[in-house]
Amino acid sequence: MSTNKQLLVKGVRYLAFALPLMFLGPSVIHSSFKNQGHPFYIPILGLGIIFCLASMFLLFKGIQTIMKSLFDGN
């Protein structure tokens, strides 16, 4: 049983893209809550929520891909 190295690298790449979004999303959300009187409050809040959701998706996809590369027989 061996590891599919190409799939492992793909999973690590997903995790590498998720890491900055994990910090960027909450920072953008916090910034939008500090400026609630600003006219761009709702779009910036939406952008922060999208960043958080994208980081969760990429984290899930990365872990799933890594597990597939380690334990799948292909």
Predicted model as a PDB file, atoms N, CA, C, CB and O in Angstrom, pLDDT in the B-factor column:
MODEL        1                                                                  
ATOM      1  N   MET A   1       0.852  -1.174   0.000  1.00 68.00           N  
ATOM      2  CA  MET A   1       0.000   0.000   0.000  1.00 68.00           C  
ATOM      3  C   MET A   1       0.901   1.241   0.000  1.00 68.00           C  
ATOM      4  CB  MET A   1      -0.971  -0.004   1.233  1.00 68.00           C  
ATOM      5  O   MET A   1       1.732   1.408   0.893  1.00 68.00           O  
ATOM      6  N   SER A   2       0.736   2.092  -0.983  1.00 80.00           N  
ATOM      7  CA  SER A   2       1.572   3.286  -1.065  1.00 80.00           C  
ATOM      8  C   SER A   2       0.700   4.532  -1.174  1.00 80.00           C  
ATOM      9  CB  SER A   2       2.535   3.196  -2.266  1.00 80.00           C  
ATOM     10  O   SER A   2      -0.492   4.465  -1.471  1.00 80.00           O  
ATOM     11  N   THR A   3       1.332   5.653  -0.927  1.00 85.00           N  
ATOM     12  CA  THR A   3       0.638   6.935  -0.962  1.00 85.00           C  
ATOM     13  C   THR A   3       0.654   7.497  -2.374  1.00 85.00           C  
ATOM     14  CB  THR A   3       1.278   7.930   0.021  1.00 85.00           C  
ATOM     15  O   THR A   3       1.678   7.467  -3.057  1.00 85.00           O  
ATOM     16  N   ASN A   4      -0.483   8.006  -2.799  1.00 87.00           N  
ATOM     17  CA  ASN A   4      -0.574   8.698  -4.079  1.00 87.00           C  
ATOM     18  C   ASN A   4      -0.036  10.114  -3.864  1.00 87.00           C  
ATOM     19  CB  ASN A   4      -2.061   8.715  -4.630  1.00 87.00           C  
ATOM     20  O   ASN A   4      -0.735  10.975  -3.329  1.00 87.00           O  
ATOM     21  N   LYS A   5       1.195  10.348  -4.280  1.00 90.00           N  
ATOM     22  CA  LYS A   5       1.877  11.607  -3.968  1.00 90.00           C  
ATOM     23  C   LYS A   5       1.264  12.802  -4.696  1.00 90.00           C  
ATOM     24  CB  LYS A   5       3.347  11.498  -4.324  1.00 90.00           C  
ATOM     25  O   LYS A   5       1.245  13.907  -4.154  1.00 90.00           O  
ATOM     26  N   GLN A   6       0.766  12.596  -5.908  1.00 92.00           N  
ATOM     27  CA  GLN A   6       0.149  13.709  -6.631  1.00 92.00           C  
ATOM     28  C   GLN A   6      -1.132  14.170  -5.927  1.00 92.00           C  
ATOM     29  CB  GLN A   6      -0.161  13.301  -8.087  1.00 92.00           C  
ATOM     30  O   GLN A   6      -1.405  15.367  -5.832  1.00 92.00           O  
ATOM     31  N   LEU A   7      -1.897  13.216  -5.445  1.00 93.00           N  
ATOM     32  CA  LEU A   7      -3.121  13.552  -4.730  1.00 93.00           C  
ATOM     33  C   LEU A   7      -2.803  14.193  -3.378  1.00 93.00           C  
ATOM     34  CB  LEU A   7      -3.987  12.300  -4.536  1.00 93.00           C  
ATOM     35  O   LEU A   7      -3.523  15.084  -2.928  1.00 93.00           O  
ATOM     36  N   LEU A   8      -1.740  13.746  -2.738  1.00 93.00           N  
ATOM     37  CA  LEU A   8      -1.316  14.335  -1.473  1.00 93.00           C  
ATOM     38  C   LEU A   8      -0.910  15.795  -1.659  1.00 93.00           C  
ATOM     39  CB  LEU A   8      -0.155  13.534  -0.874  1.00 93.00           C  
ATOM     40  O   LEU A   8      -1.266  16.646  -0.845  1.00 93.00           O  
ATOM     41  N   VAL A   9      -0.180  16.082  -2.707  1.00 95.00           N  
ATOM     42  CA  VAL A   9       0.232  17.460  -2.989  1.00 95.00           C  
ATOM     43  C   VAL A   9      -0.987  18.329  -3.284  1.00 95.00           C  
ATOM     44  CB  VAL A   9       1.220  17.502  -4.177  1.00 95.00           C  
ATOM     45  O   VAL A   9      -1.035  19.494  -2.890  1.00 95.00           O  
ATOM     46  N   LYS A  10      -1.959  17.766  -3.971  1.00 95.00           N  
ATOM     47  CA  LYS A  10      -3.188  18.510  -4.264  1.00 95.00           C  
ATOM     48  C   LYS A  10      -3.928  18.851  -2.968  1.00 95.00           C  
ATOM     49  CB  LYS A  10      -4.105  17.694  -5.208  1.00 95.00           C  
ATOM     50  O   LYS A  10      -4.452  19.955  -2.826  1.00 95.00           O  
ATOM     51  N   GLY A  11      -3.972  17.904  -2.025  1.00 95.00           N  
ATOM     52  CA  GLY A  11      -4.615  18.156  -0.742  1.00 95.00           C  
ATOM     53  C   GLY A  11      -3.877  19.202   0.073  1.00 95.00           C  
ATOM     54  O   GLY A  11      -4.504  20.051   0.707  1.00 95.00           O  
ATOM     55  N   VAL A  12      -2.556  19.150   0.065  1.00 96.00           N  
ATOM     56  CA  VAL A  12      -1.767  20.148   0.790  1.00 96.00           C  
ATOM     57  C   VAL A  12      -1.949  21.525   0.150  1.00 96.00           C  
ATOM     58  CB  VAL A  12      -0.266  19.753   0.809  1.00 96.00           C  
ATOM     59  O   VAL A  12      -1.942  22.540   0.847  1.00 96.00           O  
ATOM     60  N   ARG A  13      -2.108  21.563  -1.147  1.00 97.00           N  
ATOM     61  CA  ARG A  13      -2.349  22.842  -1.835  1.00 97.00           C  
ATOM     62  C   ARG A  13      -3.691  23.438  -1.410  1.00 97.00           C  
ATOM     63  CB  ARG A  13      -2.315  22.649  -3.372  1.00 97.00           C  
ATOM     64  O   ARG A  13      -3.793  24.648  -1.205  1.00 97.00           O  
ATOM     65  N   TYR A  14      -4.724  22.596  -1.275  1.00 97.00           N  
ATOM     66  CA  TYR A  14      -6.010  23.076  -0.769  1.00 97.00           C  
ATOM     67  C   TYR A  14      -5.841  23.682   0.626  1.00 97.00           C  
ATOM     68  CB  TYR A  14      -7.044  21.926  -0.733  1.00 97.00           C  
ATOM     69  O   TYR A  14      -6.376  24.751   0.916  1.00 97.00           O  
ATOM     70  N   LEU A  15      -5.094  22.989   1.479  1.00 97.00           N  
ATOM     71  CA  LEU A  15      -4.886  23.489   2.833  1.00 97.00           C  
ATOM     72  C   LEU A  15      -4.078  24.781   2.832  1.00 97.00           C  
ATOM     73  CB  LEU A  15      -4.184  22.436   3.682  1.00 97.00           C  
ATOM     74  O   LEU A  15      -4.303  25.656   3.668  1.00 97.00           O  
ATOM     75  N   ALA A  16      -3.143  24.906   1.903  1.00 97.00           N  
ATOM     76  CA  ALA A  16      -2.337  26.133   1.812  1.00 97.00           C  
ATOM     77  C   ALA A  16      -3.198  27.325   1.399  1.00 97.00           C  
ATOM     78  CB  ALA A  16      -1.181  25.946   0.808  1.00 97.00           C  
ATOM     79  O   ALA A  16      -2.951  28.447   1.841  1.00 97.00           O  
ATOM     80  N   PHE A  17      -4.201  27.094   0.562  1.00 97.00           N  
ATOM     81  CA  PHE A  17      -5.103  28.187   0.185  1.00 97.00           C  
ATOM     82  C   PHE A  17      -6.100  28.491   1.301  1.00 97.00           C  
ATOM     83  CB  PHE A  17      -5.854  27.839  -1.107  1.00 97.00           C  
ATOM     84  O   PHE A  17      -6.565  29.625   1.418  1.00 97.00           O  
ATOM     85  N   ALA A  18      -6.431  27.498   2.117  1.00 97.00           N  
ATOM     86  CA  ALA A  18      -7.389  27.713   3.200  1.00 97.00           C  
ATOM     87  C   ALA A  18      -6.782  28.503   4.352  1.00 97.00           C  
ATOM     88  CB  ALA A  18      -7.907  26.381   3.709  1.00 97.00           C  
ATOM     89  O   ALA A  18      -7.489  29.255   5.023  1.00 97.00           O  
ATOM     90  N   LEU A  19      -5.490  28.345   4.589  1.00 96.00           N  
ATOM     91  CA  LEU A  19      -4.857  28.981   5.743  1.00 96.00           C  
ATOM     92  C   LEU A  19      -4.977  30.508   5.743  1.00 96.00           C  
ATOM     93  CB  LEU A  19      -3.406  28.597   5.792  1.00 96.00           C  
ATOM     94  O   LEU A  19      -5.378  31.069   6.763  1.00 96.00           O  
ATOM     95  N   PRO A  20      -4.653  31.207   4.654  1.00 97.00           N  
ATOM     96  CA  PRO A  20      -4.808  32.672   4.714  1.00 97.00           C  
ATOM     97  C   PRO A  20      -6.265  33.103   4.848  1.00 97.00           C  
ATOM     98  CB  PRO A  20      -4.208  33.310   3.471  1.00 97.00           C  
ATOM     99  O   PRO A  20      -6.563  34.118   5.477  1.00 97.00           O  
ATOM    100  N   LEU A  21      -7.174  32.323   4.252  1.00 96.00           N  
ATOM    101  CA  LEU A  21      -8.586  32.680   4.354  1.00 96.00           C  
ATOM    102  C   LEU A  21      -9.101  32.527   5.783  1.00 96.00           C  
ATOM    103  CB  LEU A  21      -9.416  31.821   3.405  1.00 96.00           C  
ATOM    104  O   LEU A  21     -10.034  33.224   6.181  1.00 96.00           O  
ATOM    105  N   MET A  22      -8.501  31.620   6.558  1.00 96.00           N  
ATOM    106  CA  MET A  22      -8.905  31.448   7.954  1.00 96.00           C  
ATOM    107  C   MET A  22      -8.617  32.697   8.782  1.00 96.00           C  
ATOM    108  CB  MET A  22      -8.191  30.244   8.565  1.00 96.00           C  
ATOM    109  O   MET A  22      -9.335  32.984   9.739  1.00 96.00           O  
ATOM    110  N   PHE A  23      -7.598  33.422   8.429  1.00 97.00           N  
ATOM    111  CA  PHE A  23      -7.271  34.650   9.146  1.00 97.00           C  
ATOM    112  C   PHE A  23      -7.921  35.870   8.505  1.00 97.00           C  
ATOM    113  CB  PHE A  23      -5.765  34.837   9.201  1.00 97.00           C  
ATOM    114  O   PHE A  23      -8.298  36.811   9.203  1.00 97.00           O  
ATOM    115  N   LEU A  24      -8.052  35.861   7.199  1.00 97.00           N  
ATOM    116  CA  LEU A  24      -8.595  37.007   6.486  1.00 97.00           C  
ATOM    117  C   LEU A  24     -10.097  37.179   6.732  1.00 97.00           C  
ATOM    118  CB  LEU A  24      -8.328  36.861   4.999  1.00 97.00           C  
ATOM    119  O   LEU A  24     -10.568  38.301   6.918  1.00 97.00           O  
ATOM    120  N   GLY A  25     -10.844  36.084   6.735  1.00 96.00           N  
ATOM    121  CA  GLY A  25     -12.299  36.155   6.910  1.00 96.00           C  
ATOM    122  C   GLY A  25     -12.714  36.796   8.225  1.00 96.00           C  
ATOM    123  O   GLY A  25     -13.456  37.778   8.205  1.00 96.00           O  
ATOM    124  N   PRO A  26     -12.265  36.282   9.370  1.00 97.00           N  
ATOM    125  CA  PRO A  26     -12.645  36.925  10.628  1.00 97.00           C  
ATOM    126  C   PRO A  26     -12.135  38.361  10.766  1.00 97.00           C  
ATOM    127  CB  PRO A  26     -12.135  36.111  11.777  1.00 97.00           C  
ATOM    128  O   PRO A  26     -12.783  39.187  11.407  1.00 97.00           O  
ATOM    129  N   SER A  27     -10.994  38.659  10.177  1.00 97.00           N  
ATOM    130  CA  SER A  27     -10.484  40.036  10.227  1.00 97.00           C  
ATOM    131  C   SER A  27     -11.391  40.983   9.457  1.00 97.00           C  
ATOM    132  CB  SER A  27      -9.057  40.105   9.663  1.00 97.00           C  
ATOM    133  O   SER A  27     -11.663  42.096   9.908  1.00 97.00           O  
ATOM    134  N   VAL A  28     -11.858  40.542   8.298  1.00 96.00           N  
ATOM    135  CA  VAL A  28     -12.759  41.380   7.498  1.00 96.00           C  
ATOM    136  C   VAL A  28     -14.102  41.532   8.213  1.00 96.00           C  
ATOM    137  CB  VAL A  28     -12.964  40.771   6.080  1.00 96.00           C  
ATOM    138  O   VAL A  28     -14.680  42.619   8.214  1.00 96.00           O  
ATOM    139  N   ILE A  29     -14.597  40.466   8.816  1.00 97.00           N  
ATOM    140  CA  ILE A  29     -15.866  40.548   9.544  1.00 97.00           C  
ATOM    141  C   ILE A  29     -15.731  41.500  10.737  1.00 97.00           C  
ATOM    142  CB  ILE A  29     -16.313  39.139  10.023  1.00 97.00           C  
ATOM    143  O   ILE A  29     -16.619  42.317  10.982  1.00 97.00           O  
ATOM    144  N   HIS A  30     -14.645  41.399  11.466  1.00 96.00           N  
ATOM    145  CA  HIS A  30     -14.417  42.294  12.603  1.00 96.00           C  
ATOM    146  C   HIS A  30     -14.320  43.742  12.141  1.00 96.00           C  
ATOM    147  CB  HIS A  30     -13.140  41.894  13.358  1.00 96.00           C  
ATOM    148  O   HIS A  30     -14.861  44.640  12.787  1.00 96.00           O  
ATOM    149  N   SER A  31     -13.644  43.968  11.044  1.00 95.00           N  
ATOM    150  CA  SER A  31     -13.515  45.325  10.505  1.00 95.00           C  
ATOM    151  C   SER A  31     -14.869  45.877  10.084  1.00 95.00           C  
ATOM    152  CB  SER A  31     -12.551  45.340   9.315  1.00 95.00           C  
ATOM    153  O   SER A  31     -15.147  47.061  10.277  1.00 95.00           O  
ATOM    154  N   SER A  32     -15.708  45.028   9.513  1.00 95.00           N  
ATOM    155  CA  SER A  32     -17.019  45.523   9.088  1.00 95.00           C  
ATOM    156  C   SER A  32     -17.897  45.849  10.293  1.00 95.00           C  
ATOM    157  CB  SER A  32     -17.717  44.491   8.190  1.00 95.00           C  
ATOM    158  O   SER A  32     -18.667  46.808  10.252  1.00 95.00           O  
ATOM    159  N   PHE A  33     -17.792  45.060  11.372  1.00 95.00           N  
ATOM    160  CA  PHE A  33     -18.585  45.361  12.564  1.00 95.00           C  
ATOM    161  C   PHE A  33     -18.109  46.633  13.266  1.00 95.00           C  
ATOM    162  CB  PHE A  33     -18.531  44.188  13.534  1.00 95.00           C  
ATOM    163  O   PHE A  33     -18.898  47.301  13.934  1.00 95.00           O  
ATOM    164  N   LYS A  34     -16.847  46.968  13.122  1.00 94.00           N  
ATOM    165  CA  LYS A  34     -16.344  48.206  13.713  1.00 94.00           C  
ATOM    166  C   LYS A  34     -16.835  49.427  12.942  1.00 94.00           C  
ATOM    167  CB  LYS A  34     -14.815  48.192  13.754  1.00 94.00           C  
ATOM    168  O   LYS A  34     -16.884  50.523  13.499  1.00 94.00           O  
ATOM    169  N   ASN A  35     -17.197  49.259  11.675  1.00 92.00           N  
ATOM    170  CA  ASN A  35     -17.624  50.383  10.829  1.00 92.00           C  
ATOM    171  C   ASN A  35     -19.068  50.188  10.372  1.00 92.00           C  
ATOM    172  CB  ASN A  35     -16.691  50.529   9.601  1.00 92.00           C  
ATOM    173  O   ASN A  35     -19.348  50.199   9.173  1.00 92.00           O  
ATOM    174  N   GLN A  36     -19.979  50.012  11.318  1.00 91.00           N  
ATOM    175  CA  GLN A  36     -21.369  49.740  10.950  1.00 91.00           C  
ATOM    176  C   GLN A  36     -22.071  50.926  10.312  1.00 91.00           C  
ATOM    177  CB  GLN A  36     -22.134  49.310  12.158  1.00 91.00           C  
ATOM    178  O   GLN A  36     -23.072  50.742   9.620  1.00 91.00           O  
ATOM    179  N   GLY A  37     -21.580  52.121  10.523  1.00 91.00           N  
ATOM    180  CA  GLY A  37     -22.211  53.296   9.930  1.00 91.00           C  
ATOM    181  C   GLY A  37     -21.790  53.550   8.491  1.00 91.00           C  
ATOM    182  O   GLY A  37     -22.366  54.408   7.822  1.00 91.00           O  
ATOM    183  N   HIS A  38     -20.817  52.836   8.018  1.00 91.00           N  
ATOM    184  CA  HIS A  38     -20.287  53.028   6.669  1.00 91.00           C  
ATOM    185  C   HIS A  38     -21.259  52.449   5.641  1.00 91.00           C  
ATOM    186  CB  HIS A  38     -18.891  52.369   6.528  1.00 91.00           C  
ATOM    187  O   HIS A  38     -21.902  51.434   5.908  1.00 91.00           O  
ATOM    188  N   PRO A  39     -21.376  53.083   4.461  1.00 92.00           N  
ATOM    189  CA  PRO A  39     -22.318  52.552   3.461  1.00 92.00           C  
ATOM    190  C   PRO A  39     -21.933  51.179   2.899  1.00 92.00           C  
ATOM    191  CB  PRO A  39     -22.435  53.525   2.323  1.00 92.00           C  
ATOM    192  O   PRO A  39     -22.795  50.470   2.380  1.00 92.00           O  
ATOM    193  N   PHE A  40     -20.670  50.796   2.991  1.00 92.00           N  
ATOM    194  CA  PHE A  40     -20.253  49.481   2.489  1.00 92.00           C  
ATOM    195  C   PHE A  40     -20.236  48.412   3.579  1.00 92.00           C  
ATOM    196  CB  PHE A  40     -18.877  49.581   1.861  1.00 92.00           C  
ATOM    197  O   PHE A  40     -19.556  47.396   3.434  1.00 92.00           O  
ATOM    198  N   TYR A  41     -20.974  48.630   4.667  1.00 94.00           N  
ATOM    199  CA  TYR A  41     -20.985  47.678   5.780  1.00 94.00           C  
ATOM    200  C   TYR A  41     -21.476  46.301   5.336  1.00 94.00           C  
ATOM    201  CB  TYR A  41     -21.865  48.202   6.917  1.00 94.00           C  
ATOM    202  O   TYR A  41     -20.820  45.295   5.607  1.00 94.00           O  
ATOM    203  N   ILE A  42     -22.610  46.247   4.665  1.00 95.00           N  
ATOM    204  CA  ILE A  42     -23.201  44.963   4.262  1.00 95.00           C  
ATOM    205  C   ILE A  42     -22.341  44.238   3.225  1.00 95.00           C  
ATOM    206  CB  ILE A  42     -24.607  45.184   3.700  1.00 95.00           C  
ATOM    207  O   ILE A  42     -22.122  43.036   3.380  1.00 95.00           O  
ATOM    208  N   PRO A  43     -21.836  44.907   2.165  1.00 95.00           N  
ATOM    209  CA  PRO A  43     -20.986  44.167   1.216  1.00 95.00           C  
ATOM    210  C   PRO A  43     -19.690  43.644   1.837  1.00 95.00           C  
ATOM    211  CB  PRO A  43     -20.647  45.054   0.041  1.00 95.00           C  
ATOM    212  O   PRO A  43     -19.240  42.550   1.494  1.00 95.00           O  
ATOM    213  N   ILE A  44     -19.090  44.406   2.739  1.00 95.00           N  
ATOM    214  CA  ILE A  44     -17.849  43.950   3.380  1.00 95.00           C  
ATOM    215  C   ILE A  44     -18.140  42.788   4.324  1.00 95.00           C  
ATOM    216  CB  ILE A  44     -17.168  45.112   4.151  1.00 95.00           C  
ATOM    217  O   ILE A  44     -17.356  41.842   4.404  1.00 95.00           O  
ATOM    218  N   LEU A  45     -19.259  42.851   5.038  1.00 96.00           N  
ATOM    219  CA  LEU A  45     -19.653  41.742   5.894  1.00 96.00           C  
ATOM    220  C   LEU A  45     -19.894  40.484   5.063  1.00 96.00           C  
ATOM    221  CB  LEU A  45     -20.911  42.103   6.696  1.00 96.00           C  
ATOM    222  O   LEU A  45     -19.484  39.391   5.451  1.00 96.00           O  
ATOM    223  N   GLY A  46     -20.557  40.643   3.927  1.00 96.00           N  
ATOM    224  CA  GLY A  46     -20.785  39.509   3.027  1.00 96.00           C  
ATOM    225  C   GLY A  46     -19.485  38.937   2.498  1.00 96.00           C  
ATOM    226  O   GLY A  46     -19.339  37.720   2.388  1.00 96.00           O  
ATOM    227  N   LEU A  47     -18.550  39.796   2.174  1.00 96.00           N  
ATOM    228  CA  LEU A  47     -17.241  39.340   1.701  1.00 96.00           C  
ATOM    229  C   LEU A  47     -16.506  38.545   2.785  1.00 96.00           C  
ATOM    230  CB  LEU A  47     -16.388  40.540   1.258  1.00 96.00           C  
ATOM    231  O   LEU A  47     -15.888  37.520   2.498  1.00 96.00           O  
ATOM    232  N   GLY A  48     -16.577  39.018   4.017  1.00 97.00           N  
ATOM    233  CA  GLY A  48     -15.949  38.296   5.123  1.00 97.00           C  
ATOM    234  C   GLY A  48     -16.587  36.934   5.342  1.00 97.00           C  
ATOM    235  O   GLY A  48     -15.889  35.957   5.613  1.00 97.00           O  
ATOM    236  N   ILE A  49     -17.898  36.862   5.228  1.00 97.00           N  
ATOM    237  CA  ILE A  49     -18.598  35.585   5.380  1.00 97.00           C  
ATOM    238  C   ILE A  49     -18.229  34.642   4.245  1.00 97.00           C  
ATOM    239  CB  ILE A  49     -20.123  35.800   5.420  1.00 97.00           C  
ATOM    240  O   ILE A  49     -18.070  33.442   4.471  1.00 97.00           O  
ATOM    241  N   ILE A  50     -18.091  35.161   3.031  1.00 97.00           N  
ATOM    242  CA  ILE A  50     -17.682  34.334   1.892  1.00 97.00           C  
ATOM    243  C   ILE A  50     -16.275  33.799   2.107  1.00 97.00           C  
ATOM    244  CB  ILE A  50     -17.752  35.138   0.578  1.00 97.00           C  
ATOM    245  O   ILE A  50     -15.999  32.639   1.802  1.00 97.00           O  
ATOM    246  N   PHE A  51     -15.374  34.642   2.633  1.00 97.00           N  
ATOM    247  CA  PHE A  51     -14.012  34.180   2.935  1.00 97.00           C  
ATOM    248  C   PHE A  51     -14.029  33.052   3.965  1.00 97.00           C  
ATOM    249  CB  PHE A  51     -13.150  35.348   3.449  1.00 97.00           C  
ATOM    250  O   PHE A  51     -13.305  32.066   3.821  1.00 97.00           O  
ATOM    251  N   CYS A  52     -14.851  33.195   4.999  1.00 97.00           N  
ATOM    252  CA  CYS A  52     -14.926  32.143   6.025  1.00 97.00           C  
ATOM    253  C   CYS A  52     -15.489  30.850   5.451  1.00 97.00           C  
ATOM    254  CB  CYS A  52     -15.789  32.606   7.206  1.00 97.00           C  
ATOM    255  O   CYS A  52     -14.972  29.768   5.731  1.00 97.00           O  
ATOM    256  N   LEU A  53     -16.534  30.954   4.660  1.00 98.00           N  
ATOM    257  CA  LEU A  53     -17.118  29.754   4.050  1.00 98.00           C  
ATOM    258  C   LEU A  53     -16.149  29.091   3.083  1.00 98.00           C  
ATOM    259  CB  LEU A  53     -18.414  30.105   3.323  1.00 98.00           C  
ATOM    260  O   LEU A  53     -16.066  27.864   3.022  1.00 98.00           O  
ATOM    261  N   ALA A  54     -15.416  29.904   2.326  1.00 97.00           N  
ATOM    262  CA  ALA A  54     -14.432  29.349   1.391  1.00 97.00           C  
ATOM    263  C   ALA A  54     -13.303  28.646   2.139  1.00 97.00           C  
ATOM    264  CB  ALA A  54     -13.858  30.458   0.493  1.00 97.00           C  
ATOM    265  O   ALA A  54     -12.813  27.609   1.692  1.00 97.00           O  
ATOM    266  N   SER A  55     -12.887  29.207   3.279  1.00 97.00           N  
ATOM    267  CA  SER A  55     -11.834  28.543   4.048  1.00 97.00           C  
ATOM    268  C   SER A  55     -12.323  27.220   4.617  1.00 97.00           C  
ATOM    269  CB  SER A  55     -11.344  29.449   5.177  1.00 97.00           C  
ATOM    270  O   SER A  55     -11.572  26.245   4.636  1.00 97.00           O  
ATOM    271  N   MET A  56     -13.566  27.168   5.080  1.00 97.00           N  
ATOM    272  CA  MET A  56     -14.104  25.905   5.591  1.00 97.00           C  
ATOM    273  C   MET A  56     -14.208  24.867   4.484  1.00 97.00           C  
ATOM    274  CB  MET A  56     -15.477  26.127   6.231  1.00 97.00           C  
ATOM    275  O   MET A  56     -13.893  23.694   4.690  1.00 97.00           O  
ATOM    276  N   PHE A  57     -14.655  25.306   3.299  1.00 98.00           N  
ATOM    277  CA  PHE A  57     -14.761  24.369   2.178  1.00 98.00           C  
ATOM    278  C   PHE A  57     -13.392  23.846   1.769  1.00 98.00           C  
ATOM    279  CB  PHE A  57     -15.441  25.040   0.983  1.00 98.00           C  
ATOM    280  O   PHE A  57     -13.226  22.642   1.571  1.00 98.00           O  
ATOM    281  N   LEU A  58     -12.409  24.732   1.640  1.00 97.00           N  
ATOM    282  CA  LEU A  58     -11.075  24.303   1.232  1.00 97.00           C  
ATOM    283  C   LEU A  58     -10.419  23.419   2.286  1.00 97.00           C  
ATOM    284  CB  LEU A  58     -10.199  25.513   0.954  1.00 97.00           C  
ATOM    285  O   LEU A  58      -9.691  22.485   1.948  1.00 97.00           O  
ATOM    286  N   LEU A  59     -10.673  23.708   3.556  1.00 97.00           N  
ATOM    287  CA  LEU A  59     -10.139  22.867   4.621  1.00 97.00           C  
ATOM    288  C   LEU A  59     -10.740  21.465   4.544  1.00 97.00           C  
ATOM    289  CB  LEU A  59     -10.419  23.497   5.998  1.00 97.00           C  
ATOM    290  O   LEU A  59     -10.018  20.472   4.634  1.00 97.00           O  
ATOM    291  N   PHE A  60     -12.049  21.385   4.378  1.00 98.00           N  
ATOM    292  CA  PHE A  60     -12.710  20.090   4.250  1.00 98.00           C  
ATOM    293  C   PHE A  60     -12.214  19.339   3.026  1.00 98.00           C  
ATOM    294  CB  PHE A  60     -14.221  20.270   4.175  1.00 98.00           C  
ATOM    295  O   PHE A  60     -11.908  18.149   3.102  1.00 98.00           O  
ATOM    296  N   LYS A  61     -12.134  20.034   1.900  1.00 97.00           N  
ATOM    297  CA  LYS A  61     -11.694  19.399   0.652  1.00 97.00           C  
ATOM    298  C   LYS A  61     -10.235  18.946   0.758  1.00 97.00           C  
ATOM    299  CB  LYS A  61     -11.863  20.372  -0.538  1.00 97.00           C  
ATOM    300  O   LYS A  61      -9.889  17.876   0.256  1.00 97.00           O  
ATOM    301  N   GLY A  62      -9.385  19.733   1.397  1.00 97.00           N  
ATOM    302  CA  GLY A  62      -7.993  19.364   1.559  1.00 97.00           C  
ATOM    303  C   GLY A  62      -7.809  18.140   2.431  1.00 97.00           C  
ATOM    304  O   GLY A  62      -7.039  17.242   2.091  1.00 97.00           O  
ATOM    305  N   ILE A  63      -8.515  18.096   3.564  1.00 97.00           N  
ATOM    306  CA  ILE A  63      -8.410  16.933   4.446  1.00 97.00           C  
ATOM    307  C   ILE A  63      -8.980  15.698   3.763  1.00 97.00           C  
ATOM    308  CB  ILE A  63      -9.140  17.192   5.777  1.00 97.00           C  
ATOM    309  O   ILE A  63      -8.423  14.607   3.882  1.00 97.00           O  
ATOM    310  N   GLN A  64     -10.083  15.868   3.053  1.00 96.00           N  
ATOM    311  CA  GLN A  64     -10.676  14.743   2.328  1.00 96.00           C  
ATOM    312  C   GLN A  64      -9.722  14.212   1.255  1.00 96.00           C  
ATOM    313  CB  GLN A  64     -12.008  15.164   1.688  1.00 96.00           C  
ATOM    314  O   GLN A  64      -9.596  12.999   1.090  1.00 96.00           O  
ATOM    315  N   THR A  65      -9.062  15.093   0.538  1.00 95.00           N  
ATOM    316  CA  THR A  65      -8.128  14.691  -0.511  1.00 95.00           C  
ATOM    317  C   THR A  65      -6.909  14.000   0.078  1.00 95.00           C  
ATOM    318  CB  THR A  65      -7.696  15.902  -1.335  1.00 95.00           C  
ATOM    319  O   THR A  65      -6.425  13.012  -0.476  1.00 95.00           O  
ATOM    320  N   ILE A  66      -6.409  14.510   1.197  1.00 95.00           N  
ATOM    321  CA  ILE A  66      -5.253  13.880   1.844  1.00 95.00           C  
ATOM    322  C   ILE A  66      -5.619  12.486   2.345  1.00 95.00           C  
ATOM    323  CB  ILE A  66      -4.740  14.752   3.014  1.00 95.00           C  
ATOM    324  O   ILE A  66      -4.836  11.548   2.194  1.00 95.00           O  
ATOM    325  N   MET A  67      -6.795  12.345   2.936  1.00 94.00           N  
ATOM    326  CA  MET A  67      -7.222  11.021   3.416  1.00 94.00           C  
ATOM    327  C   MET A  67      -7.392  10.049   2.248  1.00 94.00           C  
ATOM    328  CB  MET A  67      -8.545  11.132   4.210  1.00 94.00           C  
ATOM    329  O   MET A  67      -7.072   8.865   2.357  1.00 94.00           O  
ATOM    330  N   LYS A  68      -7.898  10.566   1.137  1.00 93.00           N  
ATOM    331  CA  LYS A  68      -8.051   9.722  -0.039  1.00 93.00           C  
ATOM    332  C   LYS A  68      -6.693   9.275  -0.565  1.00 93.00           C  
ATOM    333  CB  LYS A  68      -8.825  10.463  -1.130  1.00 93.00           C  
ATOM    334  O   LYS A  68      -6.536   8.131  -0.993  1.00 93.00           O  
ATOM    335  N   SER A  69      -5.713  10.172  -0.536  1.00 92.00           N  
ATOM    336  CA  SER A  69      -4.375   9.802  -1.046  1.00 92.00           C  
ATOM    337  C   SER A  69      -3.693   8.796  -0.134  1.00 92.00           C  
ATOM    338  CB  SER A  69      -3.487  11.049  -1.192  1.00 92.00           C  
ATOM    339  O   SER A  69      -2.924   7.959  -0.606  1.00 92.00           O  
ATOM    340  N   LEU A  70      -3.962   8.864   1.159  1.00 90.00           N  
ATOM    341  CA  LEU A  70      -3.306   7.966   2.094  1.00 90.00           C  
ATOM    342  C   LEU A  70      -3.955   6.588   2.152  1.00 90.00           C  
ATOM    343  CB  LEU A  70      -3.302   8.577   3.460  1.00 90.00           C  
ATOM    344  O   LEU A  70      -3.257   5.577   2.231  1.00 90.00           O  
ATOM    345  N   PHE A  71      -5.289   6.540   2.114  1.00 89.00           N  
ATOM    346  CA  PHE A  71      -5.976   5.283   2.404  1.00 89.00           C  
ATOM    347  C   PHE A  71      -6.676   4.649   1.216  1.00 89.00           C  
ATOM    348  CB  PHE A  71      -6.965   5.504   3.469  1.00 89.00           C  
ATOM    349  O   PHE A  71      -7.133   3.512   1.321  1.00 89.00           O  
ATOM    350  N   ASP A  72      -6.776   5.342   0.090  1.00 80.00           N  
ATOM    351  CA  ASP A  72      -7.421   4.750  -1.080  1.00 80.00           C  
ATOM    352  C   ASP A  72      -6.446   3.817  -1.787  1.00 80.00           C  
ATOM    353  CB  ASP A  72      -7.922   5.848  -2.051  1.00 80.00           C  
ATOM    354  O   ASP A  72      -5.247   4.093  -1.838  1.00 80.00           O  
ATOM    355  N   GLY A  73      -6.949   2.727  -2.326  1.00 56.00           N  
ATOM    356  CA  GLY A  73      -6.069   1.735  -2.943  1.00 56.00           C  
ATOM    357  C   GLY A  73      -5.587   2.109  -4.329  1.00 56.00           C  
ATOM    358  O   GLY A  73      -4.744   1.406  -4.886  1.00 56.00           O  
ATOM    359  N   ASN A  74      -6.085   3.177  -4.899  1.00 55.00           N  
ATOM    360  CA  ASN A  74      -5.720   3.510  -6.291  1.00 55.00           C  
ATOM    361  C   ASN A  74      -4.362   4.125  -6.369  1.00 55.00           C  
ATOM    362  CB  ASN A  74      -6.731   4.452  -6.907  1.00 55.00           C  
ATOM    363  O   ASN A  74      -3.900   4.464  -7.458  1.00 55.00           O  
TER     364      ASN A  74                                                      
ENDMDL                                                                          
END                                                                             
